[in-house]
Amino acid sequence: MAGWCEATHCEHAAGTARKDTGLASRPRRPLREVNMARLTMLGPRVATLDTSIAAPPPKVADSFYTSREWRELIASIKTERGPTCQRCGRKYVRLFGDHTVELKDGGAKLDRRNVVLMCGSCHTAKTARARAERMKG
């Protein structure tokens, strides 16, 4: 059984109308009826999406990065430059070959001068910065 509205400011609380309004007396209403009236006064339930903070779509790796040519280039660069991140200097970690000028920005695919070896942390940070700049326009 639902509770009853006992608020002193409600006309129906005591079962009589306020003296200053001259309204006829009303019976008390169940709380769920009182709350339903309040729910209809709320704003829309679906908010507008702020696209300036929306997450970008996930990155999809280009099939070029699994090609034999790319893998051979990275292997030769690792042999030539050693097992060190060229940004932070970490050694003996997984290294990624990263294009200094990204392919989407017109960088050369297989030019070893356009490839830098980076650890996972440096590669992720650099890629995120580049994507953010590209999304700005």
Secondary structure, DSSP 8 states (H G I E B T S, - for coil): ---B---TTSTTSSSS--TTTT-------BHHHHHHHHHTTS--SS----TTSS--------GGGGSHHHHHHHHHHHHHH-SB-TTT--BSS-EEEEESS-GGGT--SS-GGGEEEEEHHHHHHHHHHHHHHHHH-
